[in-house]
Amino acid sequence: MDVHGRIREVLAETIREELVPEHQQLSTEDLIKALRQRGIIDDVMKELKFVTDVNEKEKTSAPKPSTHFVDREPPVLKKTNIDPTRRYLYLQVLGGKAFLEHLQEPEPLPGQICSTFTLCLHFRNQRFRSKPVPCACEPDFQDGFLLEVHKDSLGDGSKMVDATTMLSICDPVHMVLIKTDTFGETTLVASYFLEWRSVLAAENGITNVAVELLGVGTESKVSVGVLNIRLEMYPQLNKTLSSEIISTQFTLERQKTAEKERLFLVYAKQWWREYLQIRPTHNTRLVKIFAQDENGVNRPVCSYVRPLRAGRLLDTPRQAARFVSVLGHERAPVIGGGGGKQEQWCTLLAFLGRNKGDCEDHANLLCSLLLGFGLEAFVCVGTKAKGVPHTWVMTCGSDGTITFWESLTGHRYIHRPINPDDPPLVEQPKPLYPYRTIGCIFNHQKFFGNCQPSDAVELCVFDLHHESKWKPMSEEAIKSVCPPGATASVPPFPPLCASTVDAAVTSNEIEVQLRILVSEHRKDLGLSTVWDDQLSYLLSPALAAYELERTTGVSAGNEEFQDAVRRAVPDGHTFKGFPIHFVHRNARRAFATCLRSPFCEEIICCRGDQVQLAVRVRVFTYPESACAVWIMFACKYRSVL
């Protein structure tokens, strides 16, 4: 509506008309009267609705055209009225400056794809995402987010929170800046905790802050850029607090947190000394008590895990394992060689925001989801083959069954220990899992260091009540530095969001692109391409069965698929099919990977009599924007011997 512009015009006019004769002071009432006379306030009140996305359900009911061209209609936005009995914090991001890495970036041409910045926010169980803006030295962020201060239980929901109560809410606004390049690859630029409570002392309930963002990982001391942020309380506070009260509160919180962290550090050192006294060789075991987050802050490992419920987005623990496995895997970037592993355990918002992370991020998320499903789950820290450090998840059944969950693949392995004291003729179980050694296990409440004679996983007995096998840490000590005991130092977990990807549309798009790529590739080889649409459609059940098997471990429906293919391929013809699985949605990249497989290359470049090709793509969506993409190439041709 361009309300600001219209109000400015009216005010300028009013001031010209009213002020010239007597040079009197105009009061707020006069200005509001002028706006009301011109009907602007009524217009604004009519339009003043806050917008949220409509349920996916309502979206899919719109009839889709039956061609490959899908209308890129913007998602339907449902209007929700603001609740006048609640307090809101209106956070506006009014542009950025000094993003010096993008100083030389040319202005993007209209319609040209350029790299973009996106801001992800989380505050008290609410998540927001800004519109992507082109990367520049002064990125043009112009976004407003309405954060409800009341969101979690704060006693009486019907009562408006006053300034003093809000001062006790020490949850910061967590902001994560993500850069998406022209190929759709995401990188984490900055992660910042905004202390919003300074607005409680602002005279008119509005305060402007310039936030300096620092880099992540090895660059956590380097400035990335500055964001201009404006905070406003809505409705306005009746009485504001003095800035001394606020700074005293901040100092008290910092002191309390620092004291808890100091005591935990003293305890951890003492625990480690005792652990080393059991056996001197323990100093080579991977016992990890602290880990660095993306900002280079050392935090107890137990604070990276806590029970996380996925609402209605995930139904079973195995589906949760599948979801975590289709989030991208990427090791933390290292500047320079040396083969050393850069350590960076991300906060959950940073991991979900860029949709990929290292094995520790995957294991922490999977463990949190399994704890949410009511299982006794732990993150295990140890090594894989060749001594590569690795983390995975373990669940303990009530009957003592130990199951390992590989968070990067979703595979599950039952653990049966080998008894080294058995006579040589006794049959020993063959371990199928890739893990070699285990140093410690932890979850949100417990931490155990492995003090068995050998740290080889296959010999490990997971009897956690035996202090001679697993040295525990005090649960009280862990509680003091992990939530809910410590709220100030540890960021709360954001809720998971439903997928915004339309599976049918995306499947179609990738399939159309792959057909073009295959036809062009065959044209270069001097071959013509005939597509068999019916055969392509028949490949769907196979792709659905592969995904079902990955999620549940049960394969079904194979007989019908084989029967349909036999009927579709005439006598004397040969059928070949090649399925492949990706977790990204880039058709060109997928095609390049497929060509590297000799089987697939044989199908795509098939020569012969009456060659017909088929390709089918099926995208399975998971929470956040995670996707499992299955592609199957097939061909049928006349066998000429």
C-alpha positions as CSV (number, residue, x, y, z in Angstrom):
1,M,0.0,0.0,0.0
2,D,3.0,2.3,0.5
3,V,1.5,3.6,3.7
4,H,4.7,5.4,4.7
5,G,4.8,7.4,1.5
6,R,1.1,8.4,1.8
7,I,1.5,9.4,5.4
8,R,4.6,11.5,4.6
9,E,2.6,13.4,1.9
10,V,-0.3,14.1,4.2
11,L,2.0,15.3,7.0
12,A,3.9,17.6,4.7
13,E,0.6,19.0,3.4
14,T,-0.8,19.4,6.9
15,I,2.3,21.1,8.2
16,R,2.2,23.5,5.2
17,E,-1.5,24.4,5.7
18,E,-1.6,24.6,9.5
19,L,1.8,25.9,10.5
20,V,2.3,28.9,8.1
21,P,-0.3,31.3,9.7
22,E,0.5,31.2,13.5
23,H,3.7,29.0,13.7
24,Q,1.9,27.0,16.4
25,Q,3.1,23.5,17.5
26,L,1.2,20.6,16.0
27,S,0.3,17.8,18.4
28,T,0.0,14.1,17.5
29,E,-3.8,14.4,17.7
30,D,-3.8,17.0,15.0
31,L,-1.8,14.8,12.7
32,I,-3.9,11.8,13.3
33,K,-7.0,13.9,12.7
34,A,-5.5,15.0,9.3
35,L,-4.9,11.3,8.4
36,R,-8.3,10.3,9.5
37,Q,-10.0,13.1,7.4
38,R,-8.2,11.8,4.3
39,G,-9.4,8.2,5.1
40,I,-5.8,6.8,5.3
41,I,-6.2,5.4,8.8
42,D,-9.3,3.5,7.8
43,D,-7.5,2.0,4.7
44,V,-4.6,0.9,6.9
45,M,-6.9,-0.7,9.5
46,K,-8.7,-2.6,6.7
47,E,-5.4,-3.9,5.4
48,L,-3.7,-4.5,8.7
49,K,-3.6,-8.3,8.8
50,F,-0.5,-10.3,9.5
51,V,0.2,-12.9,6.9
52,T,1.1,-16.6,7.4
53,D,1.4,-19.4,4.9
54,V,-1.8,-21.4,4.2
55,N,-1.6,-25.1,5.0
56,E,-0.1,-27.3,2.4
57,K,-3.4,-29.1,2.2
58,E,-5.3,-26.1,0.9
59,K,-2.6,-25.5,-1.7
60,T,-2.7,-28.9,-3.3
61,S,-6.5,-28.7,-3.9
62,A,-6.0,-26.1,-6.7
63,P,-6.3,-27.9,-10.0
64,K,-2.9,-28.3,-11.7
65,P,-2.6,-28.0,-15.5
66,S,-1.8,-31.4,-17.0
67,T,1.2,-30.2,-19.0
68,H,4.8,-30.1,-17.8
69,F,4.5,-26.3,-17.4
70,V,3.4,-25.5,-13.9
71,D,2.1,-22.1,-13.1
72,R,4.6,-20.6,-10.7
73,E,1.8,-19.0,-8.7
74,P,2.9,-17.4,-5.4
75,P,1.8,-19.5,-2.4
76,V,-1.7,-18.4,-1.2
77,L,-1.3,-16.3,1.9
78,K,-3.8,-16.6,4.6
79,K,-4.4,-13.5,6.8
80,T,-4.4,-13.8,10.5
81,N,-5.4,-11.0,12.7
82,I,-2.9,-9.9,15.4
83,D,-3.9,-10.8,18.9
84,P,-4.3,-7.5,20.9
85,T,-3.9,-9.2,24.3
86,R,-0.4,-10.4,23.5
87,R,3.0,-8.6,23.5
88,Y,4.9,-8.6,20.2
89,L,8.4,-7.6,19.3
90,Y,8.5,-6.2,15.8
91,L,12.0,-6.7,14.5
92,Q,12.9,-4.9,11.2
93,V,16.1,-5.6,9.3
94,L,16.8,-2.3,7.5
95,G,19.6,-3.2,5.1
96,G,23.2,-4.2,5.7
97,K,26.6,-2.6,5.2
98,A,30.3,-3.3,5.1
99,F,29.9,-6.8,3.7
100,L,33.4,-6.3,2.2
101,E,33.8,-9.7,0.7
102,H,31.2,-8.6,-1.9
103,L,32.8,-5.2,-2.6
104,Q,33.6,-6.1,-6.2
105,E,30.3,-7.8,-6.9
106,P,28.7,-6.4,-10.0
107,E,25.1,-5.3,-10.0
108,P,23.0,-8.3,-11.0
109,L,21.2,-7.8,-14.3
110,P,17.4,-8.2,-14.3
111,G,16.5,-11.9,-14.6
112,Q,20.1,-13.0,-14.1
113,I,20.6,-15.6,-11.4
114,C,23.0,-14.3,-8.7
115,S,24.1,-15.5,-5.3
116,T,21.8,-14.4,-2.4
117,F,21.8,-13.8,1.3
118,T,18.9,-15.2,3.5
119,L,18.4,-14.6,7.1
120,C,16.9,-17.3,9.4
121,L,15.5,-16.3,12.7
122,H,14.4,-18.3,15.8
123,F,12.8,-16.9,18.9
124,R,10.9,-18.8,21.5
125,N,9.6,-21.6,19.3
126,Q,8.9,-19.4,16.3
127,R,10.9,-19.5,13.1
128,F,11.1,-16.9,10.3
129,R,13.0,-16.7,7.0
130,S,13.7,-13.4,5.2
131,K,13.3,-12.9,1.4
132,P,16.5,-13.7,-0.4
133,V,18.5,-10.6,-1.4
134,P,21.4,-10.4,-3.9
135,C,24.8,-10.5,-2.3
136,A,26.4,-7.0,-2.3
137,C,28.6,-4.9,-0.1
138,E,25.4,-3.3,1.2
139,P,22.7,-6.0,0.9
140,D,19.2,-4.6,0.6
141,F,17.5,-6.4,3.5
142,Q,14.0,-4.9,4.0
143,D,12.1,-7.3,6.2
144,G,10.0,-7.2,9.2
145,F,9.3,-10.1,11.6
146,L,6.6,-10.1,14.3
147,L,7.8,-12.1,17.2
148,E,5.4,-13.1,19.9
149,V,7.1,-12.6,23.3
150,H,4.4,-14.7,25.0
151,K,4.9,-17.9,22.9
152,D,6.1,-20.3,25.7
153,S,4.2,-20.8,28.9
154,L,4.6,-17.8,31.0
155,G,1.9,-18.4,33.5
156,D,-1.4,-16.6,32.8
157,G,-1.8,-16.5,29.1
158,S,-4.6,-13.9,29.2
159,K,-2.5,-11.3,31.0
160,M,-0.4,-8.9,29.0
161,V,3.3,-9.3,30.0
162,D,4.8,-6.2,31.5
163,A,8.3,-5.0,31.2
164,T,9.6,-6.6,34.4
165,T,8.4,-10.1,33.3
166,M,9.9,-9.6,29.9
167,L,13.2,-8.7,31.5
168,S,13.3,-12.2,32.9
169,I,12.9,-13.8,29.4
170,C,16.6,-14.4,28.6
171,D,16.0,-16.1,25.3
172,P,17.9,-14.2,22.6
173,V,16.8,-13.9,19.0
174,H,19.0,-16.3,17.1
175,M,19.9,-15.0,13.6
176,V,21.7,-17.1,11.0
177,L,22.9,-15.6,7.7
178,I,23.0,-18.1,4.9
179,K,24.6,-17.5,1.4
180,T,23.2,-19.4,-1.5
181,D,25.4,-19.4,-4.6
182,T,24.2,-19.6,-8.3
183,F,24.2,-23.4,-8.2
184,G,22.0,-23.5,-5.1
185,E,24.9,-24.5,-2.8
186,T,24.5,-23.0,0.7
187,T,27.2,-21.7,3.1
188,L,26.9,-20.5,6.6
189,V,28.1,-16.9,6.8
190,A,27.3,-15.8,10.4
191,S,25.4,-16.9,13.5
192,Y,24.4,-14.2,15.9
193,F,22.5,-14.1,19.2
194,L,20.6,-10.7,19.4
195,E,19.9,-9.4,22.9
196,W,16.6,-7.7,22.3
197,R,15.8,-6.6,25.9
198,S,17.4,-3.2,25.4
199,V,14.1,-2.1,23.8
200,L,12.5,-2.3,27.3
201,A,14.4,0.9,28.2
202,A,13.7,2.8,25.0
203,E,11.6,5.9,25.6
204,N,9.1,5.5,22.8
205,G,9.4,1.7,22.7
206,I,11.7,1.8,19.6
207,T,15.4,1.2,19.4
208,N,17.9,1.0,16.5
209,V,20.8,-1.4,16.8
210,A,23.7,-1.9,14.4
211,V,24.7,-5.5,14.7
212,E,28.2,-6.6,13.7
213,L,28.2,-10.1,12.4
214,L,31.3,-12.2,12.9
215,G,32.3,-15.1,10.6
216,V,32.1,-18.8,11.6
217,G,34.7,-21.5,12.3
218,T,38.2,-20.4,11.7
219,E,37.0,-16.9,10.9
220,S,35.0,-16.4,14.1
221,K,37.0,-13.3,15.0
222,V,36.6,-11.6,11.6
223,S,33.8,-9.2,10.8
224,V,31.5,-10.2,7.9
225,G,29.3,-7.2,7.8
226,V,26.8,-5.0,9.8
227,L,23.0,-5.3,9.9
228,N,20.8,-2.3,10.8
229,I,18.1,-3.6,13.1
230,R,15.1,-1.7,14.5
231,L,13.2,-3.2,17.5
232,E,9.8,-2.0,18.5
233,M,7.5,-3.3,21.3
234,Y,3.8,-3.7,20.3
235,P,1.6,-2.6,22.0
236,Q,3.8,0.1,23.6
237,L,4.9,-0.4,27.2
238,N,3.0,1.7,29.9
239,K,6.3,2.2,31.8
240,T,9.8,1.6,30.5
241,L,12.6,0.3,32.6
242,S,15.7,2.4,33.4
243,S,18.8,1.3,31.4
244,E,20.6,0.7,34.8
245,I,18.1,-2.0,35.7
246,I,18.6,-3.7,32.4
247,S,22.4,-3.6,32.5
248,T,22.3,-4.9,36.1
249,Q,20.1,-7.8,35.0
250,F,22.5,-8.6,32.1
251,T,25.5,-8.5,34.4
252,L,23.8,-10.8,36.9
253,E,22.9,-13.3,34.2
254,R,26.4,-13.3,32.8
255,Q,28.0,-13.8,36.3
256,K,25.6,-16.6,37.1
257,T,26.3,-18.3,33.8
258,A,30.1,-17.8,34.1
259,E,30.1,-19.2,37.6
260,K,28.1,-22.3,36.5
261,E,30.5,-22.8,33.6
262,R,33.6,-22.3,35.8
263,L,32.3,-24.9,38.3
264,F,31.6,-27.4,35.5
265,L,35.1,-26.9,34.1
266,V,36.7,-27.6,37.5
267,Y,34.5,-30.7,37.8
268,A,35.4,-31.9,34.2
269,K,39.1,-31.5,34.9
270,Q,38.8,-33.5,38.1
271,W,36.8,-36.2,36.3
272,W,39.4,-36.4,33.5
273,R,42.3,-36.8,36.0
274,E,40.4,-39.6,37.7
275,Y,39.7,-41.2,34.3
276,L,43.4,-41.1,33.4
277,Q,44.4,-42.7,36.7
278,I,42.4,-45.8,35.7
279,R,44.8,-46.5,32.8
280,P,47.4,-44.2,31.3
281,T,46.4,-45.4,27.8
282,H,43.1,-43.6,28.3
283,N,44.6,-40.3,27.1
284,T,44.5,-41.6,23.5
285,R,40.7,-42.4,23.7
286,L,38.2,-40.1,22.0
287,V,36.6,-38.8,25.1
288,K,35.0,-35.5,24.1
289,I,33.6,-33.3,27.0
290,F,33.6,-30.0,25.2
291,A,33.0,-29.1,21.5
292,Q,33.3,-25.8,19.6
293,D,30.2,-24.4,18.0
294,E,30.1,-22.4,14.7
295,N,31.2,-19.2,16.6
296,G,34.2,-20.9,18.1
297,V,32.6,-21.1,21.6
298,N,33.5,-24.2,23.7
299,R,30.3,-25.8,25.0
300,P,29.7,-29.1,26.9
301,V,28.8,-31.8,24.3
302,C,25.6,-32.7,26.3
303,S,24.2,-29.2,25.5
304,Y,24.0,-30.1,21.7
305,V,21.4,-32.8,22.3
306,R,17.9,-32.6,23.9
307,P,14.6,-34.3,23.2
308,L,13.1,-32.9,20.1
309,R,9.5,-33.6,19.0
310,A,8.7,-33.3,15.3
311,G,5.0,-32.7,15.8
312,R,3.2,-34.3,12.9
313,L,6.1,-34.0,10.5
314,L,7.7,-37.4,11.3
315,D,5.8,-40.5,12.4
316,T,8.4,-43.1,13.4
317,P,12.0,-43.2,14.7
318,R,13.1,-44.9,11.4
319,Q,11.5,-42.1,9.4
320,A,13.4,-39.6,11.5
321,A,16.6,-41.5,10.7
322,R,15.8,-41.3,7.0
323,F,15.1,-37.6,7.3
324,V,18.4,-36.9,9.0
325,S,20.3,-39.0,6.4
326,V,18.9,-37.0,3.4
327,L,20.2,-33.7,4.9
328,G,23.4,-33.0,3.1
329,H,26.8,-34.1,4.5
330,E,29.6,-31.6,4.3
331,R,32.8,-31.3,6.4
332,A,33.5,-28.0,8.0
333,P,35.7,-26.0,5.5
334,V,39.4,-25.7,6.3
335,I,41.6,-23.0,5.0
336,G,44.9,-24.6,3.7
337,G,45.8,-28.2,3.6
338,G,47.3,-30.5,6.2
339,G,44.4,-32.9,6.2
340,G,43.4,-31.8,9.7
341,K,39.7,-32.0,10.5
342,Q,38.2,-28.6,11.3
343,E,36.0,-29.0,14.3
344,Q,32.6,-27.3,14.2
345,W,29.5,-28.6,15.9
346,C,26.7,-26.4,14.6
347,T,23.7,-25.1,16.6
348,L,20.5,-26.7,15.2
349,L,19.3,-23.5,13.5
350,A,22.6,-23.1,11.6
351,F,22.5,-26.8,10.5
352,L,18.8,-26.7,9.4
353,G,19.2,-23.2,7.8
354,R,21.9,-24.4,5.4
355,N,20.4,-27.9,5.1
356,K,23.7,-29.7,5.5
357,G,26.4,-30.3,8.1
358,D,29.1,-32.6,9.4
359,C,28.5,-36.1,10.9
360,E,28.4,-34.6,14.4
361,D,25.4,-32.3,13.4
362,H,23.6,-35.3,11.9
363,A,24.2,-37.5,15.0
364,N,23.1,-34.8,17.5
365,L,19.9,-34.2,15.5
366,L,19.1,-37.9,15.2
367,C,19.8,-38.5,18.9
368,S,17.5,-35.6,19.8
369,L,14.7,-36.9,17.5
370,L,15.0,-40.5,18.9
371,L,14.9,-39.1,22.5
372,G,11.8,-37.2,21.4
373,F,10.3,-40.5,20.3
374,G,10.9,-41.8,23.9
375,L,13.9,-44.0,23.2
376,E,17.0,-44.2,25.3
377,A,19.4,-42.7,22.8
378,F,23.1,-41.7,23.0
379,V,25.6,-40.1,20.7
380,C,28.7,-42.2,20.4
381,V,32.1,-40.6,19.7
382,G,34.8,-42.9,18.3
383,T,36.5,-43.9,15.0
384,K,35.8,-45.6,11.7
385,A,38.3,-47.6,9.6
386,K,41.8,-46.0,9.4
387,G,41.2,-44.2,12.6
388,V,39.0,-41.5,11.1
389,P,37.1,-39.8,14.0
390,H,33.3,-40.3,13.6
391,T,30.1,-39.9,15.6
392,W,27.0,-42.1,15.4
393,V,23.9,-42.8,17.5
394,M,23.1,-45.8,19.8
395,T,19.8,-46.8,21.4
396,C,19.5,-49.2,24.4
397,G,16.3,-51.3,24.3
398,S,14.6,-52.2,27.6
399,D,15.6,-55.8,27.0
400,G,19.3,-54.8,26.7
401,T,19.4,-54.8,22.9
402,I,22.0,-52.3,21.6
403,T,21.3,-50.8,18.2
404,F,23.7,-48.5,16.3
405,W,22.1,-45.9,14.0
406,E,24.3,-44.4,11.2
407,S,23.0,-40.8,11.0
408,L,24.5,-40.3,7.5
409,T,22.9,-43.3,5.8
410,G,20.0,-44.2,8.1
411,H,21.3,-47.8,8.4
412,R,20.7,-49.7,11.7
413,Y,23.0,-52.3,13.1
414,I,22.4,-54.7,16.1
415,H,25.5,-54.9,18.3
416,R,26.5,-58.3,19.7
417,P,29.8,-58.1,21.6
418,I,32.6,-60.6,21.0
419,N,33.8,-62.3,24.1
420,P,37.7,-62.5,23.8
421,D,37.8,-65.2,26.7
422,D,35.7,-67.7,24.7
423,P,37.5,-70.9,23.5
424,P,38.6,-70.6,19.8
425,L,35.9,-73.0,18.5
426,V,33.0,-70.9,19.7
427,E,31.3,-69.1,16.8
428,Q,31.7,-65.3,17.2
429,P,29.3,-62.8,15.7
430,K,30.6,-60.9,12.6
431,P,30.2,-57.2,13.1
432,L,28.5,-55.5,10.1
433,Y,28.9,-51.9,11.3
434,P,31.8,-49.7,10.1
435,Y,32.8,-48.5,13.6
436,R,36.2,-49.5,15.1
437,T,36.7,-47.8,18.5
438,I,34.4,-45.9,20.9
439,G,35.7,-43.4,23.5
440,C,32.5,-42.0,25.1
441,I,28.7,-41.8,24.8
442,F,26.4,-38.9,25.9
443,N,22.9,-37.5,25.7
444,H,21.2,-34.5,27.3
445,Q,21.5,-35.9,30.8
446,K,24.3,-38.4,30.9
447,F,27.9,-38.7,29.9
448,F,30.0,-42.0,30.1
449,G,33.7,-42.5,29.4
450,N,34.6,-45.9,28.1
451,C,37.0,-47.5,30.7
452,Q,37.0,-51.1,29.4
453,P,40.4,-52.7,28.8
454,S,39.9,-52.3,25.0
455,D,38.0,-49.5,23.3
456,A,37.3,-51.7,20.2
457,V,33.5,-51.5,19.5
458,E,33.2,-55.2,18.8
459,L,34.5,-56.1,22.3
460,C,32.5,-53.4,24.1
461,V,29.8,-54.3,26.6
462,F,27.2,-51.6,27.0
463,D,26.4,-52.2,30.6
464,L,26.1,-48.6,31.6
465,H,25.4,-49.2,35.3
466,H,28.8,-50.8,35.7
467,E,31.2,-48.1,36.7
468,S,34.1,-50.5,36.0
469,K,33.1,-50.5,32.3
470,W,31.7,-46.9,31.9
471,K,32.8,-44.0,34.1
472,P,29.8,-41.7,34.5
473,M,29.8,-37.9,35.0
474,S,27.6,-36.5,37.7
475,E,24.1,-35.8,36.3
476,E,23.8,-32.8,38.6
477,A,26.9,-31.3,37.0
478,I,25.6,-31.8,33.5
479,K,22.2,-30.4,34.5
480,S,23.8,-27.2,35.7
481,V,25.2,-26.3,32.2
482,C,22.6,-27.9,30.0
483,P,18.9,-26.9,29.6
484,P,16.6,-26.7,31.4
485,G,19.1,-25.8,34.1
486,A,21.1,-23.3,32.0
487,T,19.0,-21.2,29.8
488,A,21.2,-18.2,29.3
489,S,24.3,-19.8,27.7
490,V,22.7,-22.5,25.5
491,P,20.5,-21.6,22.6
492,P,17.0,-23.3,22.7
493,F,16.1,-25.7,19.9
494,P,14.0,-24.4,17.0
495,P,11.0,-26.5,16.0
496,L,11.2,-28.3,12.6
497,C,9.3,-26.8,9.7
498,A,7.2,-28.6,7.1
499,S,8.7,-28.9,3.6
500,T,8.0,-26.1,1.2
501,V,9.0,-28.2,-1.8
502,D,6.1,-29.4,-4.1
503,A,7.1,-33.1,-4.7
504,A,5.1,-33.5,-8.0
505,V,6.2,-30.2,-9.5
506,T,9.9,-30.8,-8.6
507,S,9.8,-34.4,-9.9
508,N,8.4,-33.1,-13.2
509,E,10.9,-30.4,-13.6
510,I,13.9,-32.6,-13.0
511,E,12.5,-35.2,-15.4
512,V,12.0,-32.7,-18.2
513,Q,15.5,-31.4,-17.7
514,L,17.0,-34.9,-17.8
515,R,15.1,-35.8,-21.0
516,I,16.7,-32.7,-22.7
517,L,20.1,-33.6,-21.3
518,V,19.8,-37.3,-22.5
519,S,18.6,-36.2,-26.0
520,E,21.4,-33.7,-26.4
521,H,24.0,-36.2,-25.2
522,R,22.7,-38.8,-27.7
523,K,22.6,-36.2,-30.5
524,D,26.3,-35.5,-29.9
525,L,26.9,-39.3,-30.4
526,G,24.9,-39.2,-33.6
527,L,22.0,-41.2,-32.1
528,S,18.3,-40.3,-32.2
529,T,16.1,-40.6,-29.1
530,V,12.7,-42.1,-28.8
531,W,10.9,-41.8,-25.4
532,D,8.5,-44.4,-24.2
533,D,6.1,-42.6,-21.9
534,Q,4.3,-45.7,-20.8
535,L,7.5,-47.4,-19.8
536,S,8.6,-44.3,-17.9
537,Y,5.4,-44.4,-15.9
538,L,5.9,-48.1,-15.1
539,L,9.1,-47.3,-13.3
540,S,7.2,-45.3,-10.6
541,P,6.4,-48.3,-8.3
542,A,10.0,-49.4,-8.3
543,L,11.1,-45.9,-7.1
544,A,8.4,-45.8,-4.4
545,A,9.5,-49.3,-3.2
546,Y,13.2,-48.2,-3.0
547,E,12.3,-45.2,-0.7
548,L,10.0,-47.4,1.4
549,E,12.8,-49.9,1.9
550,R,15.2,-47.1,2.9
551,T,12.7,-45.8,5.5
552,T,11.3,-49.0,6.9
553,G,13.8,-51.7,6.0
554,V,11.0,-53.7,4.3
555,S,10.8,-54.1,0.5
556,A,7.4,-54.6,-1.1
557,G,5.7,-54.6,-4.5
558,N,8.6,-55.9,-6.5
559,E,6.5,-58.7,-8.1
560,E,4.0,-56.3,-9.6
561,F,6.8,-54.1,-11.0
562,Q,8.6,-57.1,-12.6
563,D,5.3,-58.3,-14.1
564,A,4.4,-54.9,-15.6
565,V,7.9,-54.6,-17.2
566,R,7.6,-58.2,-18.7
567,R,4.3,-57.3,-20.2
568,A,5.7,-53.9,-21.6
569,V,8.7,-55.5,-23.2
570,P,7.8,-57.6,-26.3
571,D,9.4,-60.9,-27.0
572,G,12.9,-60.7,-28.4
573,H,13.5,-57.4,-26.8
574,T,15.9,-56.6,-23.9
575,F,15.1,-54.3,-20.9
576,K,17.7,-52.6,-18.8
577,G,17.1,-50.3,-15.8
578,F,19.3,-48.3,-13.5
579,P,18.1,-46.6,-10.3
580,I,20.2,-44.0,-8.5
581,H,19.6,-41.8,-5.5
582,F,20.5,-38.2,-4.7
583,V,19.8,-35.7,-1.9
584,H,20.1,-32.6,-4.1
585,R,17.8,-31.4,-6.9
586,N,20.3,-30.3,-9.5
587,A,19.5,-32.2,-12.7
588,R,22.7,-31.4,-14.5
589,R,24.8,-32.5,-11.6
590,A,22.8,-35.7,-11.2
591,F,23.2,-36.4,-15.0
592,A,27.0,-36.0,-14.8
593,T,27.1,-38.5,-11.9
594,C,25.0,-41.0,-13.8
595,L,27.3,-40.9,-16.8
596,R,30.2,-41.9,-14.6
597,S,28.5,-45.2,-13.9
598,P,29.2,-47.7,-16.7
599,F,25.8,-49.4,-16.3
600,C,23.9,-46.1,-16.6
601,E,26.1,-44.9,-19.5
602,E,25.3,-48.1,-21.3
603,I,21.6,-47.3,-21.1
604,I,21.8,-43.6,-22.0
605,C,24.1,-44.4,-25.0
606,C,22.3,-47.5,-26.0
607,R,22.6,-48.5,-29.7
608,G,20.5,-51.1,-31.4
609,D,17.3,-51.8,-33.2
610,Q,14.1,-50.2,-32.1
611,V,15.7,-48.5,-29.1
612,Q,13.2,-46.7,-26.8
613,L,14.3,-44.9,-23.6
614,A,12.5,-44.1,-20.4
615,V,13.4,-42.0,-17.4
616,R,11.4,-41.5,-14.2
617,V,12.1,-39.1,-11.3
618,R,10.4,-39.2,-7.9
619,V,11.1,-36.6,-5.3
620,F,10.2,-37.6,-1.7
621,T,10.0,-34.5,0.6
622,Y,11.0,-34.4,4.2
623,P,10.8,-31.6,6.8
624,E,12.8,-28.5,6.3
625,S,13.7,-28.6,2.6
626,A,15.3,-32.0,2.7
627,C,14.5,-34.3,-0.3
628,A,15.3,-37.8,-1.4
629,V,15.5,-37.8,-5.2
630,W,15.2,-41.2,-7.0
631,I,16.0,-41.4,-10.7
632,M,15.6,-44.4,-12.9
633,F,16.9,-44.6,-16.5
634,A,15.7,-47.6,-18.6
635,C,15.8,-48.7,-22.2
636,K,14.3,-51.5,-24.3
637,Y,15.7,-52.6,-27.6
638,R,15.5,-55.5,-30.0
639,S,18.1,-58.1,-29.3
640,V,20.0,-58.8,-32.6
641,L,22.3,-61.7,-32.1
